[in-house]
């Protein structure tokens, strides 16, 4: 379903943002 796909993409994007944030140090 589209909702599941969007949730998966959002989760990946969120993890990427968190990883980028941690890499700022």
N, C-alpha and C positions, 0 to 999 in steps of 0.2 A: 504493500500500500504506500501511497504517497507520504502519509504521515510518518510511517516507519523510516522511509528513505530520508525525509527531512530531519528526523531525530538523529539518525546515524551521521548525517553530514554535520549537524550542529555539534554532536559529541566530538567528532574528529576535529572540527574547527576549535572547539573549546580547549581540547587537549593541546592543540598546536599553540594556541595563544598562551596557555599556561607554561608550556615548554619554552616559548620565546621569552616570556617574562622571567623565568628562572635563569635563562641564559644571559640576562642583562648584567649579572654580577661580574 
